[in-house]
Amino acid sequence: MGTKSVRLDEEVYERIAAHKRDDETFSEAIDRLTSDYSLLAFAGGSSAEAADRHRELLAEADAKVSEDRRERLQQLGVDTE
């Protein structure tokens, strides 16, 4: 695959840099940020049942994170009550 050089306004460069992950190149970041896939497109095709299940899974994950955090704080001797 070849490469191309492009000029970017400094504002555009800074916006891309702000969204670029540490482990990706600018090319990879631009590809990811401009891909056709979007969460909004994905959400538009889900059923009410799928959305409810997704909410349940998110709530379970949040509860697990909260419990893990509480346990770690207790191990450090921090009162969590």
PyMOL CGO cylinders between C-alpha atoms (Angstrom):
from pymol import cmd
from pymol.cgo import CYLINDER

trace = [
    CYLINDER, 0.00, 0.00, 0.00, 1.33, 3.44, -0.92, 0.3, 1, 1, 1, 1, 1, 1,
    CYLINDER, 1.33, 3.44, -0.92, 1.30, 6.60, 1.10, 0.3, 1, 1, 1, 1, 1, 1,
    CYLINDER, 1.30, 6.60, 1.10, 0.18, 10.17, 0.47, 0.3, 1, 1, 1, 1, 1, 1,
    CYLINDER, 0.18, 10.17, 0.47, 1.13, 13.40, 2.17, 0.3, 1, 1, 1, 1, 1, 1,
    CYLINDER, 1.13, 13.40, 2.17, -1.67, 15.75, 3.16, 0.3, 1, 1, 1, 1, 1, 1,
    CYLINDER, -1.67, 15.75, 3.16, -1.73, 19.20, 4.70, 0.3, 1, 1, 1, 1, 1, 1,
    CYLINDER, -1.73, 19.20, 4.70, -3.84, 19.70, 7.78, 0.3, 1, 1, 1, 1, 1, 1,
    CYLINDER, -3.84, 19.70, 7.78, -4.77, 22.91, 9.52, 0.3, 1, 1, 1, 1, 1, 1,
    CYLINDER, -4.77, 22.91, 9.52, -3.26, 22.96, 13.00, 0.3, 1, 1, 1, 1, 1, 1,
    CYLINDER, -3.26, 22.96, 13.00, -6.75, 22.81, 14.55, 0.3, 1, 1, 1, 1, 1, 1,
    CYLINDER, -6.75, 22.81, 14.55, -7.57, 19.66, 12.58, 0.3, 1, 1, 1, 1, 1, 1,
    CYLINDER, -7.57, 19.66, 12.58, -4.24, 18.08, 13.48, 0.3, 1, 1, 1, 1, 1, 1,
    CYLINDER, -4.24, 18.08, 13.48, -4.83, 18.80, 17.19, 0.3, 1, 1, 1, 1, 1, 1,
    CYLINDER, -4.83, 18.80, 17.19, -8.34, 17.30, 17.06, 0.3, 1, 1, 1, 1, 1, 1,
    CYLINDER, -8.34, 17.30, 17.06, -6.99, 14.12, 15.49, 0.3, 1, 1, 1, 1, 1, 1,
    CYLINDER, -6.99, 14.12, 15.49, -4.09, 14.00, 17.96, 0.3, 1, 1, 1, 1, 1, 1,
    CYLINDER, -4.09, 14.00, 17.96, -6.56, 14.35, 20.85, 0.3, 1, 1, 1, 1, 1, 1,
    CYLINDER, -6.56, 14.35, 20.85, -8.48, 11.27, 19.64, 0.3, 1, 1, 1, 1, 1, 1,
    CYLINDER, -8.48, 11.27, 19.64, -5.45, 9.23, 18.58, 0.3, 1, 1, 1, 1, 1, 1,
    CYLINDER, -5.45, 9.23, 18.58, -4.69, 6.22, 20.73, 0.3, 1, 1, 1, 1, 1, 1,
    CYLINDER, -4.69, 6.22, 20.73, -1.16, 5.73, 22.02, 0.3, 1, 1, 1, 1, 1, 1,
    CYLINDER, -1.16, 5.73, 22.02, -0.71, 2.51, 20.06, 0.3, 1, 1, 1, 1, 1, 1,
    CYLINDER, -0.71, 2.51, 20.06, -1.88, 3.75, 16.66, 0.3, 1, 1, 1, 1, 1, 1,
    CYLINDER, -1.88, 3.75, 16.66, -0.43, 5.84, 13.88, 0.3, 1, 1, 1, 1, 1, 1,
    CYLINDER, -0.43, 5.84, 13.88, -2.12, 8.97, 12.58, 0.3, 1, 1, 1, 1, 1, 1,
    CYLINDER, -2.12, 8.97, 12.58, -3.20, 6.99, 9.54, 0.3, 1, 1, 1, 1, 1, 1,
    CYLINDER, -3.20, 6.99, 9.54, -4.82, 4.35, 11.76, 0.3, 1, 1, 1, 1, 1, 1,
    CYLINDER, -4.82, 4.35, 11.76, -6.50, 7.04, 13.86, 0.3, 1, 1, 1, 1, 1, 1,
    CYLINDER, -6.50, 7.04, 13.86, -7.92, 8.79, 10.81, 0.3, 1, 1, 1, 1, 1, 1,
    CYLINDER, -7.92, 8.79, 10.81, -9.12, 5.47, 9.42, 0.3, 1, 1, 1, 1, 1, 1,
    CYLINDER, -9.12, 5.47, 9.42, -10.83, 4.60, 12.71, 0.3, 1, 1, 1, 1, 1, 1,
    CYLINDER, -10.83, 4.60, 12.71, -12.35, 8.07, 13.12, 0.3, 1, 1, 1, 1, 1, 1,
    CYLINDER, -12.35, 8.07, 13.12, -13.69, 8.21, 9.57, 0.3, 1, 1, 1, 1, 1, 1,
    CYLINDER, -13.69, 8.21, 9.57, -14.91, 4.63, 9.19, 0.3, 1, 1, 1, 1, 1, 1,
    CYLINDER, -14.91, 4.63, 9.19, -18.47, 4.00, 8.09, 0.3, 1, 1, 1, 1, 1, 1,
    CYLINDER, -18.47, 4.00, 8.09, -19.27, 2.09, 11.28, 0.3, 1, 1, 1, 1, 1, 1,
    CYLINDER, -19.27, 2.09, 11.28, -20.82, 4.08, 14.07, 0.3, 1, 1, 1, 1, 1, 1,
    CYLINDER, -20.82, 4.08, 14.07, -22.48, 3.17, 17.33, 0.3, 1, 1, 1, 1, 1, 1,
    CYLINDER, -22.48, 3.17, 17.33, -25.50, 5.22, 16.28, 0.3, 1, 1, 1, 1, 1, 1,
    CYLINDER, -25.50, 5.22, 16.28, -25.96, 3.05, 13.20, 0.3, 1, 1, 1, 1, 1, 1,
    CYLINDER, -25.96, 3.05, 13.20, -25.62, -0.06, 15.33, 0.3, 1, 1, 1, 1, 1, 1,
    CYLINDER, -25.62, -0.06, 15.33, -28.14, 1.20, 17.89, 0.3, 1, 1, 1, 1, 1, 1,
    CYLINDER, -28.14, 1.20, 17.89, -30.69, 1.99, 15.20, 0.3, 1, 1, 1, 1, 1, 1,
    CYLINDER, -30.69, 1.99, 15.20, -31.02, -1.67, 14.31, 0.3, 1, 1, 1, 1, 1, 1,
    CYLINDER, -31.02, -1.67, 14.31, -31.51, -3.11, 17.77, 0.3, 1, 1, 1, 1, 1, 1,
    CYLINDER, -31.51, -3.11, 17.77, -34.74, -4.37, 19.19, 0.3, 1, 1, 1, 1, 1, 1,
    CYLINDER, -34.74, -4.37, 19.19, -36.24, -3.22, 22.48, 0.3, 1, 1, 1, 1, 1, 1,
    CYLINDER, -36.24, -3.22, 22.48, -35.27, -6.58, 24.00, 0.3, 1, 1, 1, 1, 1, 1,
    CYLINDER, -35.27, -6.58, 24.00, -31.67, -6.20, 22.86, 0.3, 1, 1, 1, 1, 1, 1,
    CYLINDER, -31.67, -6.20, 22.86, -31.55, -2.66, 24.25, 0.3, 1, 1, 1, 1, 1, 1,
    CYLINDER, -31.55, -2.66, 24.25, -32.96, -3.88, 27.59, 0.3, 1, 1, 1, 1, 1, 1,
    CYLINDER, -32.96, -3.88, 27.59, -30.40, -6.69, 27.73, 0.3, 1, 1, 1, 1, 1, 1,
    CYLINDER, -30.40, -6.69, 27.73, -27.63, -4.22, 26.92, 0.3, 1, 1, 1, 1, 1, 1,
    CYLINDER, -27.63, -4.22, 26.92, -28.78, -1.99, 29.80, 0.3, 1, 1, 1, 1, 1, 1,
    CYLINDER, -28.78, -1.99, 29.80, -28.77, -5.01, 32.13, 0.3, 1, 1, 1, 1, 1, 1,
    CYLINDER, -28.77, -5.01, 32.13, -25.24, -5.96, 31.09, 0.3, 1, 1, 1, 1, 1, 1,
    CYLINDER, -25.24, -5.96, 31.09, -24.03, -2.39, 31.60, 0.3, 1, 1, 1, 1, 1, 1,
    CYLINDER, -24.03, -2.39, 31.60, -25.63, -2.26, 35.05, 0.3, 1, 1, 1, 1, 1, 1,
    CYLINDER, -25.63, -2.26, 35.05, -24.00, -5.58, 35.97, 0.3, 1, 1, 1, 1, 1, 1,
    CYLINDER, -24.00, -5.58, 35.97, -20.61, -4.33, 34.76, 0.3, 1, 1, 1, 1, 1, 1,
    CYLINDER, -20.61, -4.33, 34.76, -21.01, -1.09, 36.72, 0.3, 1, 1, 1, 1, 1, 1,
    CYLINDER, -21.01, -1.09, 36.72, -21.93, -3.02, 39.87, 0.3, 1, 1, 1, 1, 1, 1,
    CYLINDER, -21.93, -3.02, 39.87, -18.91, -5.30, 39.43, 0.3, 1, 1, 1, 1, 1, 1,
    CYLINDER, -18.91, -5.30, 39.43, -16.55, -2.33, 39.00, 0.3, 1, 1, 1, 1, 1, 1,
    CYLINDER, -16.55, -2.33, 39.00, -18.03, -0.67, 42.09, 0.3, 1, 1, 1, 1, 1, 1,
    CYLINDER, -18.03, -0.67, 42.09, -17.65, -3.85, 44.14, 0.3, 1, 1, 1, 1, 1, 1,
    CYLINDER, -17.65, -3.85, 44.14, -14.07, -4.37, 42.95, 0.3, 1, 1, 1, 1, 1, 1,
    CYLINDER, -14.07, -4.37, 42.95, -13.22, -0.76, 43.83, 0.3, 1, 1, 1, 1, 1, 1,
    CYLINDER, -13.22, -0.76, 43.83, -14.79, -1.13, 47.28, 0.3, 1, 1, 1, 1, 1, 1,
    CYLINDER, -14.79, -1.13, 47.28, -12.82, -4.32, 47.94, 0.3, 1, 1, 1, 1, 1, 1,
    CYLINDER, -12.82, -4.32, 47.94, -9.53, -2.72, 46.87, 0.3, 1, 1, 1, 1, 1, 1,
    CYLINDER, -9.53, -2.72, 46.87, -10.16, 0.30, 49.08, 0.3, 1, 1, 1, 1, 1, 1,
    CYLINDER, -10.16, 0.30, 49.08, -10.97, -1.97, 52.02, 0.3, 1, 1, 1, 1, 1, 1,
    CYLINDER, -10.97, -1.97, 52.02, -7.73, -3.90, 51.43, 0.3, 1, 1, 1, 1, 1, 1,
    CYLINDER, -7.73, -3.90, 51.43, -5.91, -0.56, 51.66, 0.3, 1, 1, 1, 1, 1, 1,
    CYLINDER, -5.91, -0.56, 51.66, -7.64, 0.17, 54.95, 0.3, 1, 1, 1, 1, 1, 1,
    CYLINDER, -7.64, 0.17, 54.95, -9.96, 2.86, 53.57, 0.3, 1, 1, 1, 1, 1, 1,
    CYLINDER, -9.96, 2.86, 53.57, -13.41, 2.98, 55.19, 0.3, 1, 1, 1, 1, 1, 1,
    CYLINDER, -13.41, 2.98, 55.19, -15.98, 2.61, 52.43, 0.3, 1, 1, 1, 1, 1, 1,
    CYLINDER, -15.98, 2.61, 52.43, -19.09, 2.95, 54.55, 0.3, 1, 1, 1, 1, 1, 1,
]
cmd.load_cgo(trace, "trace")
